[in-house]
Each structure stands twice: as structure tokens, then as C-alpha cells.
Amino acid sequence: ATPAKTPAKPSGLFDVRDPASLITLLKTMDAKDEVARTEATVVFVNVTTPGGDFGAQYVDCDAKGKACRGLVFSTAFSAKGVTLKQINDFNKGQVACRAFISDDGKPNVAYATLVNLRMTAEEVKQHVGVWQGCLASFGAFTKRVDG
């Protein structure tokens, strides 16, 4: 027996697996975004909001940059002197957010979720809300530890 294929949604309905749907949704939330580039199965989106900028990265996409399976929000902060121990301590107190120090020494925070055809726009807004919480928590953290 062959596995059943996931049926395509009719044209015009919300499909978070397509970066264009996220772009349309974020516009309703006072954000501007655009696809920055596509590399193999990854689509990079730049997002600008009144509260700051961040990146969205779609992963495990098809050859057309659609039907993606995961979505990662991330951004770097300009705080200096943040140590790996401090990043680790931040991560211990988090469920959804993950912090790390990038190769250029900047502290970063990220939030990832799997995406699928059944997700509604309201569910995606909830994920954006969790991401906004990550930004607030990590912002407060970097202000406390900025050396």
C-alpha cells in the first residue's frame, strides 16, 4: 500500500507552509516582511515590526520554496559580554525560546515550530505571540547581563 498524500488546500485558503501566507498574515499584524533569499530547501524572510526586526526561516521546503515543514523565528541582540554560562542559565528557564551565541559573538534567541496544512491563521498568530514573548524575555535578560 502506498501512503496517502496530503491533499492540497483549495486556492486562496491559508497555508502556513507557504512563506507568502506568513507574509500576508504578518501584514495584518502591522509587520512588513519579504523573502530575502532561498537556498535549496530553506527560505529566508526578513520581518520588520514597530518593535524591531527579526528573521523567519522556513525549513524542509519543496523545490518551489513551498510546502515547508518547519518555521524558525530568530534575531541577534547587540548586548556585549554575554557568556555561555549566562546563555545556558537563560535556556534552563525557558520552554519555547532557545538562546545561543553566534559565531560573531552576538547573543541570539530563536523559536521554532513545525508547520502543517491543518494550521489556521489564528494558530500561527499564537506562535507569533510566543515568539514575541521570547523577544521580551531575552531582551530583559540581555539588559541584565550586558557587560
C-alpha positions as CSV (number, residue, x, y, z in Angstrom):
1,A,0.0,0.0,0.0
2,T,1.2,3.5,-0.8
3,P,1.0,6.2,1.8
4,A,-1.8,8.7,1.3
5,K,-0.7,12.1,0.0
6,T,-1.7,15.2,2.0
7,P,-4.4,16.9,-0.1
8,A,-3.7,20.4,-1.3
9,K,-5.8,23.2,0.2
10,P,-8.0,24.9,-2.3
11,S,-6.5,28.1,-3.7
12,G,-7.0,31.2,-1.6
13,L,-7.1,29.4,1.8
14,F,-4.4,30.0,4.5
15,D,-1.4,27.6,4.2
16,V,1.4,28.5,6.6
17,R,3.7,26.1,4.8
18,D,4.0,28.7,2.1
19,P,6.1,31.8,3.1
20,A,3.6,34.0,1.1
21,S,0.9,33.1,3.6
22,L,3.1,34.2,6.6
23,I,3.8,37.5,4.8
24,T,0.1,38.1,4.2
25,L,-0.7,37.3,7.9
26,L,2.1,39.4,9.3
27,K,0.8,42.4,7.3
28,T,-2.4,42.2,9.3
29,M,-0.3,42.5,12.5
30,D,1.4,45.8,11.4
31,A,4.6,44.0,10.2
32,K,6.3,44.1,6.9
33,D,8.2,41.2,5.5
34,E,9.8,39.9,2.3
35,V,11.5,36.8,1.1
36,A,15.2,37.7,1.4
37,R,16.6,34.6,-0.4
38,T,16.0,30.9,-1.0
39,E,18.7,28.2,-0.6
40,A,17.9,24.6,-1.5
41,T,15.1,23.7,0.9
42,V,15.3,26.8,3.0
43,V,13.5,30.1,2.6
44,F,14.7,33.2,4.5
45,V,12.3,36.0,5.3
46,N,13.2,39.4,6.7
47,V,10.5,40.8,9.0
48,T,10.2,44.5,10.2
49,T,7.8,45.4,13.0
50,P,7.3,48.5,15.1
51,G,9.0,46.7,17.9
52,G,12.1,45.6,15.9
53,D,13.3,43.4,13.1
54,F,13.8,39.6,13.1
55,G,14.2,36.8,10.6
56,A,11.9,33.9,9.8
57,Q,13.4,30.8,8.2
58,Y,11.3,28.2,6.6
59,V,13.0,24.8,6.5
60,D,12.5,21.5,4.7
61,C,10.6,23.1,1.8
62,D,9.9,21.7,-1.6
63,A,11.8,22.7,-4.8
64,K,9.5,25.7,-5.2
65,G,10.1,27.0,-1.7
66,K,6.6,26.0,-0.6
67,A,5.1,23.0,1.4
68,C,7.7,23.7,4.1
69,R,7.7,21.6,7.3
70,G,9.2,24.0,9.9
71,L,9.4,27.6,10.7
72,V,12.1,29.3,12.8
73,F,12.0,32.9,14.1
74,S,15.3,34.3,15.3
75,T,17.2,37.5,15.9
76,A,20.5,38.8,17.3
77,F,20.8,41.3,20.1
78,S,23.6,43.8,20.5
79,A,24.4,43.1,24.2
80,K,28.1,42.6,24.8
81,G,29.8,40.3,27.3
82,V,27.1,37.7,27.5
83,T,28.7,34.4,28.5
84,L,27.9,30.8,27.6
85,K,27.0,30.2,31.2
86,Q,24.5,33.1,31.2
87,I,23.0,31.8,27.9
88,N,22.8,28.3,29.5
89,D,21.1,29.7,32.6
90,F,18.6,31.6,30.4
91,N,17.8,28.4,28.5
92,K,17.2,26.4,31.7
93,G,14.3,28.7,32.5
94,Q,12.7,28.5,29.1
95,V,10.3,26.1,27.4
96,A,9.9,27.6,23.9
97,C,12.8,30.0,23.5
98,R,16.4,29.0,22.8
99,A,19.3,31.3,23.1
100,F,22.8,30.9,21.7
101,I,25.9,32.9,20.9
102,S,26.5,33.1,17.2
103,D,30.0,32.9,15.6
104,D,30.2,36.7,15.6
105,G,29.8,36.7,19.4
106,K,26.3,38.2,19.5
107,P,23.6,36.7,21.7
108,N,20.7,35.3,19.7
109,V,17.3,33.9,20.5
110,A,15.1,31.6,18.4
111,Y,11.7,29.9,18.4
112,A,10.9,27.0,16.2
113,T,7.7,25.2,15.3
114,L,6.6,22.5,12.9
115,V,4.0,23.7,10.4
116,N,1.4,21.8,8.5
117,L,-1.6,22.1,6.3
118,R,-4.1,22.0,9.1
119,M,-2.8,25.1,11.0
120,T,-5.1,28.1,11.0
121,A,-4.1,31.7,10.8
122,E,-5.2,32.0,14.5
123,E,-2.8,29.2,15.5
124,V,0.0,30.9,13.6
125,K,-0.8,34.2,15.4
126,Q,-0.4,32.2,18.7
127,H,3.1,31.1,17.6
128,V,3.9,34.7,16.7
129,G,2.7,35.7,20.2
130,V,5.0,33.1,21.8
131,W,7.9,34.5,19.6
132,Q,7.1,38.0,20.9
133,G,7.3,36.6,24.4
134,C,10.7,35.2,23.6
135,L,11.8,38.6,22.4
136,A,10.6,40.3,25.5
137,S,12.2,37.7,27.9
138,F,15.5,37.7,26.0
139,G,15.5,41.5,25.8
140,A,15.1,41.7,29.6
141,F,17.8,39.1,30.0
142,T,20.4,40.9,27.8
143,K,19.7,44.2,29.7
144,R,20.5,42.4,33.0
145,V,23.8,40.8,31.8
146,D,25.0,43.4,29.3
147,G,28.6,44.0,30.3
